[in-house]
Amino acid sequence: MCELADFIEQHGRLGARLYGHFEDSLDEARAAFDSHAGEFRSLGDFAEEIMRETGPEIPDALQYYVDWESMGRDLELNGDVFTITLGFDEVHVFWNR
């Protein structure tokens, strides 16, 4: 119990939500922080950032046709990532291992 309290003190609400996400497995919740991709306003913002960092350059004429929200949703549906939402515009993205 003390380990859980220390974990939640260190990571706050995000740590508590991860603990619940992993069905009360403290070891899995701790390990998830190794795959934490960051905090974003939405899953679409995450998809856009990943694509701009790693993908091909998108021509200016096509920028407005890309549906980042759908791409982000596909990443989650395909099991590549999972999210913990703590509030409006506060989405934490984690890579699945």
Steps between C-alpha positions, in 0.01 A plus 500: 500500500789736576647441153168595341477814712855599399419436132186714512681773693771504235270486193175647631171439320678355198662234716168416664326469161781281364474277805130456428561453125726204573242345731687590816843379386758737642784338303321553168407857592864576580617342175249706300693818576785360288266518200343838581496696173389819670203723573298639209182699446356202310595171344487680166768744615715202593448340157590827328817542704614143437432527128680832467802366691529161332293497181545653159447872461141586418468755217342829604211451257402177681544610864132575553383166364673287762266376772731483801222399740417194288868409479530525878186294550641234264821485703295428810259256331793308348652463846810710429423742783266547793395822665421633843287815492525713811298795382406721210804528272706275729553167327797285598611259227689178569648257248380144545778252555 
